Amino acid sequence: MKPLYNKQTKLVGWLSDDKLNIFDSNLDWVGLVAADQSIWSVHTKDWIGNLNGTNIHDTSGHIIFYNPETPIENRPKPPIPTMPLQHTRPEPPLQPMRRTKPICHHKPELIWAKRSWQKFFKY
């Protein structure tokens, strides 16, 4: 499991090692990643963003959550994807080890999305 952090370097969730599922900090399943790297809310079935490496971008291409393994950068606005086939609920993951808080290198030209984890995943 890869930890996901917000702009303030707060741990907000986890990306599964296979990069197919996203869990909140309580390990509840909140998002699925389709083959085209589009991210879908499991609560509303809406397209909410895209995965770039281990970082999450909103539908405008702005970074919203990150993992230090992938450079923090904005992406061009992605095209609207087609809804993926029905995805089965994953097995609950084992509790990951807590990581130390990362250093976030804010770039002045970087535009961060302004939504919270709960608003992004719509629950």
N, C-alpha and C positions, 0 to 999 in steps of 0.2 A: 504494500500500500504506500502510495506517495502522498505526503501531506500537502494540503492546499491552504494558502494564506491569502488574506485580503491586503489592501494597500497599507494598513497599519501593522502588518506582520502578525496578525492574530490568526491562529489556527482555526479555520472554518469548516474544513472537510477533508475528504480523502478520495484519491483516484485509485482505482484498483490497479494492480500490477499489469493486468492485460489491457488496461486503458479502455475498458468497455462499460464500467459502472462508476458512478460517483455517489459517495456516502457523505452525510453530514458528520459533525463532530461526535454525535451519539451513535454513529454507524448505522443510521437509518438510510435506506436506499432512496435517493432523491433524483438521480439523473442517469440516463443511459447515453452511451456514445455509439452512433451508427458507424457503418463502414466508411462513410465519407467524412468522418470526424465531426459531424453535426451533433449537438447535444440536445436532448429532449427531456423535458420534465416528466417524471413518472406520475406526478399528481394530475397534471392537466393535459399531457400528451402534446404540449406546444413545443415548437422549436425555440430554444432560448439562447443558443450560441454555438460556438465551435471550439474544438480542442486543437491547440497548436503545441505539439510536444507534450509537456505536462502543464501547460498554462491554459486557462479558460478565457475566451473572449466573448463579448456579447454580440448580438446580431448586427451591431454597427462596426464591429472589428476592434472595439476598445478592450483593453485588458481589464479583467474584473477580479480574477483569482489566479495566483501563480504558485509555482514550485521552483525553488532555486536551480533545478537541473536544466531549465530552459530559460534563455535570455528573455528579459521583460521587454516587450515591444508591442506596438499596435500593428494591426493587419488591415488590409483593405476590406471594405464591407463585403462579406461573402454573399453569393447568390442564395436565394431561398431554396433549401433542399426539399426533396420529397420525403414524406413520412416513412420511416423504416418499418419493416415487418414487425409483428408483435414480438416483444422481447420478454423472456421469462424472468421472473424475479430471481436474483442470485441468492445463493446461500449467504447467510450473515457472515461477514468476515470476522477473523480473530481480531482481538483488540491489538492495534499496532502499538509499537513502542513510541512514547512521546519523544518528539524531536526538540532540539534546542531552537530557539527563535532565530530565524534567518536575518541576515542583514539585507535590507531592501535598498537597492541603489536607484533612487528616484531620478528620473531624467526629466528635466524641465519641459521637454517637448512631448512627453508622454501624456496621453489623455486617458485617464482612468474612468471606467464606467462608474456611475454613482449609486448603483443599486446595492442593497445588502444581500447576503446569502439567502435569507428567507424570501425576499422579493424576487430574486433571480430565479430560484427554483419554484416559486409560487406556492408556498405552503405556509 
